[in-house]
Amino acid sequence: MDISYALCTAMKVQCQIVPQDWDGLIPALNANKFDAILSSMQITDERRKAVDFSHKYYSTPARMVARIGTKVDQNAFRGKKIGTLRASTQEKFARDYWGKAGATVVSYGKAPEAFLDLTAGRIDGVFVDSVVGETDFLKRPQAKNFAFVGPSYNDPRYFGDGAGIAVKKGNTVLVQRLNKAIDQIRADGTYRKIQDRYFNFDVYGK
């Protein structure tokens, strides 16, 4: 949200944040419910068929959040349940990787719903973007027995070229304005100030 407002300031426009469940984001964009999606949406070839993207505004790997000490390999979740965001790149990866090895992938409209089920023991792990995992759960008191477990996952076949801002197909003017604004807040230090408020590492990536 801070990045959203910083970009709006750079573009000299007033912006309104519109809540929307993840799996309804692209349909709502195409129905003109809002003008852009700034919600950790990975830039993938499949999504480029439905929307246009700005440059990336960050690039972080996907991680598994589970109880401390949980082992993570392809067979570790056989007979267990993994939560993901519905229609996300993490869901597709989890179904192909752990699902084919016997895990059940449970889809959620919002990350907090998955983390609630994780703490209640209804699922065994949540596979999400690492920024979402840290900000939405691991920094909170209820996560004291949980952590990122296993390796980072950033296979470009699934996770694309980082997170970008999605706009309706053909809206090249807005894409250009967003790209210019991203470059501006990166150059003038605004991006770094926002990043350092929440993270102790470079979320923009290489």
Phi, psi and chi 1 to 4 in degrees:
 res  aa     phi    psi   chi1   chi2   chi3   chi4
   1 MET       -  -39.2 -169.8  177.2  -64.2      -
   2 ASP   -62.1  -41.3  -70.5   -8.4      -      -
   3 ILE   -63.2  -40.0  -69.3  -69.5      -      -
   4 SER   -56.8  -50.1  -59.5      -      -      -
   5 TYR   -67.1  -35.0  -72.5  129.9      -      -
   6 ALA   -65.2  -40.4      -      -      -      -
   7 LEU   -66.6  -39.7  -67.9  172.7      -      -
   8 CYS   -63.2  -40.6  -67.8      -      -      -
   9 THR   -62.3  -44.3  -62.0      -      -      -
  10 ALA   -63.1  -33.1      -      -      -      -
  11 MET   -85.3   -6.7  -65.0  165.8   66.3      -
  12 LYS    60.1   47.1  -64.2 -178.5  170.9   58.4
  13 VAL  -132.7  157.3  -64.6      -      -      -
  14 GLN   -94.3  132.9  -74.5 -168.7  -30.3      -
  15 CYS  -120.5  150.2  -65.1      -      -      -
  16 GLN  -120.4  130.8  178.0 -175.8    0.4      -
  17 ILE   -84.6  126.3  -56.5  -62.8      -      -
  18 VAL  -114.5  115.5  179.4      -      -      -
  19 PRO   -67.9  144.6  -10.7   23.7      -      -
  20 GLN  -161.1  132.7  174.8   68.7   51.3      -
  21 ASP   -59.9  148.3  -76.9   -4.6      -      -
  22 TRP   -56.0  -48.9  176.1  -94.2      -      -
  23 ASP   -70.3  -10.5   54.5  -22.9      -      -
  24 GLY  -102.4    5.9      -      -      -      -
  25 LEU   -63.5  -53.4  -79.2  169.8      -      -
  26 ILE   -66.6  -44.3  -69.5  177.4      -      -
  27 PRO   -58.2  -39.3  -27.6   36.4      -      -
  28 ALA   -68.6  -37.6      -      -      -      -
  29 LEU   -60.3  -46.7  173.7   70.4      -      -
  30 ASN   -71.7  -17.3  -71.8  -34.0      -      -
  31 ALA   -92.9    9.4      -      -      -      -
  32 ASN    65.2   28.1  -61.3  -47.1      -      -
  33 LYS   -71.5  -28.1 -174.0  174.2  180.0 -179.4
  34 PHE  -153.8  174.8   35.8   74.4      -      -
  35 ASP   -99.0  -21.8  -59.1  -69.1      -      -
  36 ALA  -154.5  153.9      -      -      -      -
  37 ILE  -110.5  114.7  -62.0  170.5      -      -
  38 LEU  -121.6   80.5 -157.3  153.4      -      -
  39 SER  -147.0   46.6 -171.3      -      -      -
  40 SER    57.6   38.4  -61.3      -      -      -
  41 MET   -86.6  119.8 -176.7  166.9  -77.5      -
  42 GLN   -70.9  139.9  -58.9  -68.9  -27.4      -
  43 ILE   -82.4  106.3  -55.8  168.1      -      -
  44 THR  -126.5  158.9   64.6      -      -      -
  45 ASP   -60.9  -37.3  -70.5  -20.7      -      -
  46 GLU   -63.7  -43.7 -177.1  176.1   -6.8      -
  47 ARG   -71.5  -28.6  -72.9 -172.5  178.6  135.0
  48 ARG   -63.0  -17.6  -78.0 -167.1  177.5  103.9
  49 LYS   -72.2  -23.2  -63.3  174.2 -176.4  176.9
  50 ALA  -107.3  -28.0      -      -      -      -
  51 VAL  -142.5  166.0  -63.5      -      -      -
  52 ASP  -102.2  154.2  -73.0  -20.5      -      -
  53 PHE  -123.8  149.3  -80.2  100.7      -      -
  54 SER   -74.1  179.7   70.7      -      -      -
  55 HIS   -59.3  163.1  -60.1  -34.3      -      -
  56 LYS   -61.7  150.0   73.3  171.6 -176.6  178.9
  57 TYR  -116.1   -8.6   64.5   96.6      -      -
  58 TYR  -165.9  164.5   78.8   85.6      -      -
  59 SER  -148.1  104.6 -178.7      -      -      -
  60 THR  -131.0  153.6   52.0      -      -      -
  61 PRO   -76.6  166.3   29.1  -36.1      -      -
  62 ALA   -85.3  147.2      -      -      -      -
  63 ARG  -139.2  157.9  -61.4  -69.0  -53.9  -88.5
  64 MET   -95.2  130.1 -179.4   70.2   75.3      -
  65 VAL  -105.3  124.9  178.3      -      -      -
  66 ALA  -156.4  179.4      -      -      -      -
  67 ARG   -60.7  143.5  -73.8 -164.1  174.3  -85.7
  68 ILE   -55.1  131.9  -64.7  169.0      -      -
  69 GLY    95.8   -6.6      -      -      -      -
  70 THR   -64.9  132.8  -60.9      -      -      -
  71 LYS   -83.8  143.0  -67.5 -176.3  177.7 -179.6
  72 VAL  -130.5  106.2 -179.9      -      -      -
  73 ASP  -142.7 -175.3   57.6   37.3      -      -
  74 GLN   -63.0  -29.0 -169.7  164.8   15.6      -
  75 ASN  -100.2   -1.5  -62.4  -49.4      -      -
  76 ALA   -66.1  -24.7      -      -      -      -
  77 PHE  -108.2   18.5  -73.5   90.7      -      -
  78 ARG   -58.9  126.3 -179.3  179.7  -73.2  121.5
  79 GLY    79.4    4.1      -      -      -      -
  80 LYS  -115.3  177.1  -62.0 -178.6  179.2 -179.0
  81 LYS  -117.6  135.3  -64.3  179.3  179.5  179.9
  82 ILE  -120.3  128.4  -62.2  170.7      -      -
  83 GLY   -91.3  142.1      -      -      -      -
  84 THR  -143.8  165.5   63.7      -      -      -
  85 LEU   -76.9  132.9  -79.3  171.9      -      -
  86 ARG   -60.8  132.7 -171.1  178.5  -60.5  116.3
  87 ALA    70.1   17.5      -      -      -      -
  88 SER   -92.3  164.3   66.7      -      -      -
  89 THR   -65.4  -31.7   52.3      -      -      -
  90 GLN   -64.8  -37.1  -70.0   80.2   24.2      -
  91 GLU   -62.8  -46.0  179.1 -172.7   41.5      -
  92 LYS   -62.0  -44.9 -178.8  172.3  176.2   57.0
  93 PHE   -62.2  -46.5 -179.0   90.5      -      -
  94 ALA   -61.2  -40.7      -      -      -      -
  95 ARG   -65.7  -40.3  -69.4 -169.5 -175.4  -76.7
  96 ASP   -74.1  -34.7  -73.6   -7.3      -      -
  97 TYR   -91.9  -61.5 -171.9   67.5      -      -
  98 TRP   -86.4  -34.7  -70.0  -68.0      -      -
  99 GLY   -61.1  -42.1      -      -      -      -
 100 LYS   -70.4  -13.8  -70.0  179.5  179.0  178.8
 101 ALA  -100.1   11.1      -      -      -      -
 102 GLY   106.9    3.8      -      -      -      -
 103 ALA   -84.8  154.9      -      -      -      -
 104 THR  -101.0  125.2  -61.8      -      -      -
 105 VAL   -98.6  122.0  177.0      -      -      -
 106 VAL  -106.5  124.5 -177.1      -      -      -
 107 SER   -97.8  143.4  -58.2      -      -      -
 108 TYR  -129.6  149.6  -65.0   85.1      -      -
 109 GLY   -76.8  -27.2      -      -      -      -
 110 LYS  -138.7  142.2  -61.3  176.3 -178.2  177.8
 111 ALA   -59.0  -42.7      -      -      -      -
 112 PRO   -57.1  -30.2  -28.0   37.6      -      -
 113 GLU   -65.3  -40.4  -63.4  169.8   -5.2      -
 114 ALA   -66.1  -42.8      -      -      -      -
 115 PHE   -68.1  -31.8  -69.0  124.5      -      -
 116 LEU   -62.9  -43.9 -177.6   63.0      -      -
 117 ASP   -68.2  -31.9  -83.3   -0.4      -      -
 118 LEU   -64.4  -48.3  178.0   64.7      -      -
 119 THR   -67.1  -27.3   54.2      -      -      -
 120 ALA   -84.3   -5.2      -      -      -      -
 121 GLY    82.5   11.3      -      -      -      -
 122 ARG   -80.6  -20.8  -70.4 -174.1  -75.5  -92.3
 123 ILE  -133.5  166.8   58.9  176.7      -      -
 124 ASP  -105.7  -12.9  -57.6  -76.3      -      -
 125 GLY  -167.3  160.0      -      -      -      -
 126 VAL  -127.8  123.3  178.0      -      -      -
 127 PHE  -103.6  111.9 -171.8   59.3      -      -
 128 VAL  -142.9  170.8  -68.6      -      -      -
 129 ASP   -59.4  140.2 -176.6  -83.9      -      -
 130 SER   -62.2  -32.3   54.0      -      -      -
 131 VAL   -65.0  -43.6  166.8      -      -      -
 132 VAL   -63.0  -43.7  174.6      -      -      -
 133 GLY   -61.4  -40.6      -      -      -      -
 134 GLU   -73.7  -48.9 -176.5  166.6  -16.6      -
 135 THR   -76.0  -36.9   57.2      -      -      -
 136 ASP   -85.8  -14.5  -77.1   12.7      -      -
 137 PHE  -143.0  -58.2 -176.1   59.9      -      -
 138 LEU   -66.0  -21.1  -68.8  177.1      -      -
 139 LYS   -84.3   -0.9  -75.0 -168.8  171.1 -176.2
 140 ARG   -99.8  152.9  -58.1  175.8 -173.8  -88.9
 141 PRO   -57.4  -34.5  -24.1   33.4      -      -
 142 GLN   -69.5   -6.6   59.3  -93.2   36.2      -
 143 ALA   -97.0   13.9      -      -      -      -
 144 LYS   -60.6  -25.8   64.0  179.9 -178.9  178.3
 145 ASN   -99.0   10.8  -63.7  -42.3      -      -
 146 PHE  -125.1  160.3  -62.2   87.1      -      -
 147 ALA  -162.4  169.6      -      -      -      -
 148 PHE   -68.0  131.9  -74.0  129.8      -      -
 149 VAL  -127.0  149.3  -64.8      -      -      -
 150 GLY    76.9 -172.9      -      -      -      -
 151 PRO   -80.0  174.2   31.1  -36.8      -      -
 152 SER   -84.8  148.8  -62.0      -      -      -
 153 TYR  -123.4  123.1  -62.1   88.5      -      -
 154 ASN  -144.0   30.6   55.3    9.4      -      -
 155 ASP   -55.4  116.6 -172.7  -26.9      -      -
 156 PRO   -62.5  -20.3   20.4  -31.8      -      -
 157 ARG   -63.3  -27.3  -67.2  174.5  -62.2  172.9
 158 TYR  -105.8  -43.4  -68.9   90.5      -      -
 159 PHE  -101.9    0.3  -55.3  113.2      -      -
 160 GLY    64.2 -143.1      -      -      -      -
 161 ASP  -111.5   31.4  -57.7  -42.8      -      -
 162 GLY   100.2  179.0      -      -      -      -
 163 ALA   -89.5  129.3      -      -      -      -
 164 GLY  -123.5  174.3      -      -      -      -
 165 ILE   -98.1  120.4  -56.1  169.1      -      -
 166 ALA   -90.3  138.3      -      -      -      -
 167 VAL  -132.9  169.4  -56.1      -      -      -
 168 LYS   -62.1  147.5  -71.5 -177.4   71.5  172.0
 169 LYS   -53.0  131.3  -91.5  -71.1 -172.8 -175.2
 170 GLY    89.4   -4.8      -      -      -      -
 171 ASN   -85.5   66.5 -165.6  -13.2      -      -
 172 THR   -67.6  -29.6   54.8      -      -      -
 173 VAL   -63.3  -45.5  171.8      -      -      -
 174 LEU   -67.4  -39.4 -176.9   53.6      -      -
 175 VAL   -57.8  -46.1  168.5      -      -      -
 176 GLN   -63.3  -40.0  -69.3  169.1   -2.5      -
 177 ARG   -66.7  -40.2  -66.7 -174.9   70.3 -171.5
 178 LEU   -66.0  -42.6  -72.9  166.3      -      -
 179 ASN   -60.7  -43.2  -74.3  -18.7      -      -
 180 LYS   -63.3  -39.7 -176.0  177.5  179.1 -179.5
 181 ALA   -68.4  -39.6      -      -      -      -
 182 ILE   -60.7  -46.3  -68.3  169.7      -      -
 183 ASP   -60.5  -37.6  -68.6  -16.6      -      -
 184 GLN   -67.3  -47.8  179.1  177.7  -36.7      -
 185 ILE   -72.0  -23.8   66.6  170.8      -      -
 186 ARG   -70.3  -40.1  -69.9  -85.1  -62.3  160.9
 187 ALA   -76.4  -35.0      -      -      -      -
 188 ASP   -91.6    2.1   67.7   15.6      -      -
 189 GLY    92.8   -7.4      -      -      -      -
 190 THR   -62.3  -44.2  -57.9      -      -      -
 191 TYR   -59.2  -46.5 -175.8   98.7      -      -
 192 ARG   -62.0  -40.9 -179.2   62.5  179.5  -91.3
 193 LYS   -62.5  -42.0  -71.8  178.3 -178.5  177.6
 194 ILE   -66.7  -46.2  -65.3  170.9      -      -
 195 GLN   -56.3  -47.9  169.5 -170.3  -83.1      -
 196 ASP   -69.7  -16.9  -68.5   -9.2      -      -
 197 ARG   -68.8  -26.3 -165.7  177.4  -56.0  156.6
 198 TYR  -119.9  -27.2  -60.2  101.1      -      -
 199 PHE  -131.4  155.4  -51.3  103.5      -      -
 200 ASN  -109.9   25.7   57.4    6.6      -      -
 201 PHE  -146.3  165.7   58.5   92.3      -      -
 202 ASP   -79.4  109.7  178.2   14.8      -      -
 203 VAL   -84.5  -12.2  -60.7      -      -      -
 204 TYR   -69.9  -32.3 -170.9   77.4      -      -
 205 GLY    78.7 -174.8      -      -      -      -
 206 LYS   -87.6      -  -64.4 -179.5  179.7  178.2
